[in-house]
């Protein structure tokens, strides 16, 4: 059996381990280590690489941005920022048909700007918005689907942990990827609000209405979100203004949200230790997945699977847009069974060389950024796609009285909105690249 055949056969073996519920990081490491040993004929070189790869992976300075963004999200929750965002959005939108659901989407978008995790955004905003949605007569499935979809804005609107990992894998500029995600992120929030509007018109009994509040009270609620705006402007403005790097910006954001949480009374010694512990756990999980993927990718490079696949696709003579469409469909299918980070780490080393080998009429950097945003969006769709959308299960666990099938029915509206946005961004790459220098 040739090295190339060993590399190809490793895919079904890896997927088999994943479906047997072996942790994704361990699955990739075991497949990579075993395949490497099989290719080399012994375990000596894989063992030597184990030592070197551990150091080179975890000494990557860019990876330090991950715990900082995670900690910033925990501090933002303790500081009551999610509550302030929802109340402000509800003040301006709550009296409209479907307005409380729209407010939840808007609050998720705002919270996503200071939290780089989709699951954290979904879980945090559910605690805040779910009681309000129930109070005003919103049906259970509609409420849970709205919050599950809104949670996906956490990884699309910068900062985004998944975008950081993509940037490291493809050696792209993190700040430029953050810039490119802005317009698609805004389009996502607007598209979800349109989906809410369509849903409540097609299902009039799915949502109640609330009385409008005085304009003076609305502006008071709007003023209460100044901590969120301050942190966002400091972090994003500092990064794009060249004042500090994305990693330094993440540290500034964590410090800022921590101070706000302390002033608001949410940060005590106990909650501080809890935040550090939760951040450490989440970081360790992410880093182990990154390490497993690095070892598996090293094995694939040895078998030349990515290079041979790229050459084979180019030789087919298919239109680049056709190849891109096939890859995006594969991501949609994988999203029904895998989480976003695992998909990125598993597939980017395979698909990225294929995309960069094709001519899309743009520079290599612009193609990489455009493809990264498209991948992020379809990965995001996977988080709310039945049967195994991660956000759906997170929200359902917080509202066990709502049957999962009701959530599935309502979330289709948001999935359609996402798919239309993907088509739009594929057809017009300039939308994604508009802010990228």
Beta strands, then each sheet from edge to edge (+ up, - down):
end
